[in-house]
Structures are given as C-alpha cells and as structure tokens.
Amino acid sequence: MAKKTKAEAEAQETASGFNPTKFFQETKDELSKVVWPSRQQLISESAAVLLMVILSATMIYLVDGFFSWASQQVF
C-alpha cells in the first residue's frame, strides 16, 4: 500500500470530523514552542505600549481641538 500524502491525510481527517484529543495534544505541542517573555521584558514592553497610547491619544486630542477651534473661526 502506498504512503498517503499530507493532502490525503488532511482530507481523511476532515472527512472523519473533529478529534478533540488530537486538537488538544497539538495545541499543547504548539504552546511548548512559544518563547515566553521574562518579567522585566513584559513590564518594559507594556510600559512602552502604554506610553505610545498616551502620546497618540494626546496628539489626537490636540489636533481635534485645533480643528474645532479653526472651524469655529471660519463658521
């Protein structure tokens, strides 16, 4: 008997339906490959994200205020 190709194996798996045991095993295998950040890296990058969000929100607020003022001057 010839060896099944990957496409044939996937087609057979799809035809047979969802296999929860295999799904959770593959999920566990994939999560073991994840490189989790250190505590210091997590804090540092979270602070950088918060700073950028605050700066972006401030810039949007200032630009909105400027256009609001400018529209009041024109109209």
N, C-alpha and C positions, 0 to 999 in steps of 0.2 A: 504494500500500500504506500502511495506517495505521501510525502510530508506535506501538511497543509501550509498554505501561505498565510501570512499575517492577515490579509484581507479576508480570506476564507474563515479563519478562526474568529475574527471580529464579526463577520456575517452570521456565523453559527451562534455566537454569544448573544447577538442582538435578537436572533430568531428565538432563542431559548428563554429570553427575558432577563430581568434584573436579578443579580445574585448579590444579596446584601453582605454575605460573608466575604466574598471576594472584594466587594467595594470597600468594606472597612479595612481589610488587610492591605489593599493598595493605597488607601488613604494613610494608614499608619506608616507604610513604607515611604510614601512621599514626604510626610511630616518629619521623618527621621533624617531626610536630606536637607531640611531647612537649616540655615545658619542663623541662629537667634542672636540679636544684638546684646551687648553687655549692658549692665545697668547704667553705666556712665554714658555710653553711646546713646541709649534710649533717652536719657534726660537731656543730653546735649542736642540731639536732633529734634526732640519735642519742643525745646526752648526756641530753636531756630524757626520751626514751623509757626509757633505762636507769635514770634516777633514779626515774621513776614505777614501773617494775617492781620496783626495790629497795624503795621505800616500800610498795607494795601487798603484796609478799611479807612484809615486816616486820610490817605490820598483821595479815595473816592468821596469821602465826606467833604474835603476841601474843594475838589473840582465841582461837586454838586452845589456847594454853597456859592462858588464863583458864578456858575451858570445861572443859579437862582437870582443872584444879585444883578447880573448882566441882563437877564430877561425883564427884571423889574425896571431897569433903567430904560430899556427900549420900549416896553409896552406900558 
